[in-house]
Amino acid sequence: MTDQYPYEDGQPHGHWVITYPTGTRYSGPFVQGIKQGHWVLALADGTVKQGPYVNNTKHGHWTITYPDGTVWDGPYLNGKQQLPWRKKGP
């Protein structure tokens, strides 16, 4: 695993990028050790999941894009996937 880890006062703080040996890449901001803001998870197979974290929890509009161009998007509320999710593309 290769990492770029900024810290402030011993806590993760700033934009982090973590690349796993499988090729999966996880990137996004921490604020004083808490995931906060837009995060992207790019899987080795080309699937990309992205959306906001609020206080370490998925919260808001997320999208999942598959290698064939299919896109699913929908909401998370306090870390729980909500309905409806919509499919776009092939």
C-alpha positions as CSV (number, residue, x, y, z in Angstrom):
1,M,0.0,0.0,0.0
2,T,1.3,3.5,-0.9
3,D,0.1,6.4,1.1
4,Q,0.2,10.2,1.3
5,Y,-0.8,11.1,4.8
6,P,-0.9,14.8,6.0
7,Y,-1.4,15.2,9.7
8,E,-2.1,18.1,12.0
9,D,-1.8,17.7,15.8
10,G,-1.4,13.9,15.4
11,Q,-4.7,13.6,13.5
12,P,-5.3,13.0,9.8
13,H,-5.9,16.4,8.3
14,G,-6.1,17.4,4.7
15,H,-6.4,15.4,1.5
16,W,-5.4,11.7,1.8
17,V,-4.7,9.3,-1.1
18,I,-4.3,5.6,-0.3
19,T,-3.5,3.2,-3.1
20,Y,-3.7,-0.6,-2.3
21,P,-1.7,-3.3,-4.0
22,T,-4.8,-4.4,-5.8
23,G,-4.9,-1.0,-7.6
24,T,-7.9,0.3,-5.6
25,R,-7.5,4.0,-4.8
26,Y,-9.3,5.8,-2.0
27,S,-9.0,9.6,-1.7
28,G,-10.6,12.4,0.1
29,P,-10.2,15.0,2.9
30,F,-10.0,14.6,6.6
31,V,-10.6,17.4,9.1
32,Q,-9.0,16.8,12.4
33,G,-9.2,13.0,12.0
34,I,-12.8,12.9,10.6
35,K,-13.8,12.1,7.0
36,Q,-15.4,15.3,5.8
37,G,-16.2,16.3,2.2
38,H,-16.1,14.5,-1.1
39,W,-14.4,11.1,-1.2
40,V,-13.7,8.9,-4.2
41,L,-13.1,5.1,-4.2
42,A,-11.7,3.9,-7.5
43,L,-11.7,0.1,-7.7
44,A,-9.1,-1.8,-9.8
45,D,-11.9,-3.1,-12.1
46,G,-12.7,0.5,-13.1
47,T,-15.8,1.0,-10.9
48,V,-15.8,4.4,-9.2
49,K,-17.9,5.3,-6.1
50,Q,-18.0,8.9,-5.0
51,G,-19.9,11.2,-2.7
52,P,-19.8,13.2,0.5
53,Y,-18.9,12.2,4.1
54,V,-20.2,14.3,7.0
55,N,-18.6,13.5,10.4
56,N,-17.2,10.2,9.2
57,T,-20.5,9.1,7.7
58,K,-21.8,8.8,4.1
59,H,-24.4,11.5,3.9
60,G,-25.8,13.1,0.7
61,H,-25.8,12.2,-3.0
62,W,-23.5,9.3,-4.1
63,T,-22.8,7.9,-7.5
64,I,-21.4,4.5,-8.6
65,T,-20.1,4.4,-12.1
66,Y,-19.3,0.9,-13.6
67,P,-16.8,0.2,-16.4
68,D,-19.5,-0.4,-19.0
69,G,-20.8,3.2,-18.4
70,T,-23.8,2.3,-16.2
71,V,-24.2,4.9,-13.5
72,W,-26.3,4.5,-10.3
73,D,-27.0,7.5,-8.1
74,G,-28.9,8.0,-5.0
75,P,-28.9,9.3,-1.4
76,Y,-27.3,8.3,1.8
77,L,-28.7,9.6,5.1
78,N,-26.6,9.2,8.2
79,G,-24.6,6.3,6.7
80,K,-27.6,4.4,5.5
81,Q,-28.5,3.9,1.8
82,Q,-31.9,5.5,1.0
83,L,-34.3,5.1,-1.9
84,P,-34.7,5.9,-4.7
85,W,-31.5,5.0,-6.5
86,R,-31.6,5.7,-10.3
87,K,-29.9,3.9,-13.1
88,K,-28.4,5.8,-16.0
89,G,-26.5,4.6,-19.1
90,P,-26.4,1.2,-20.8
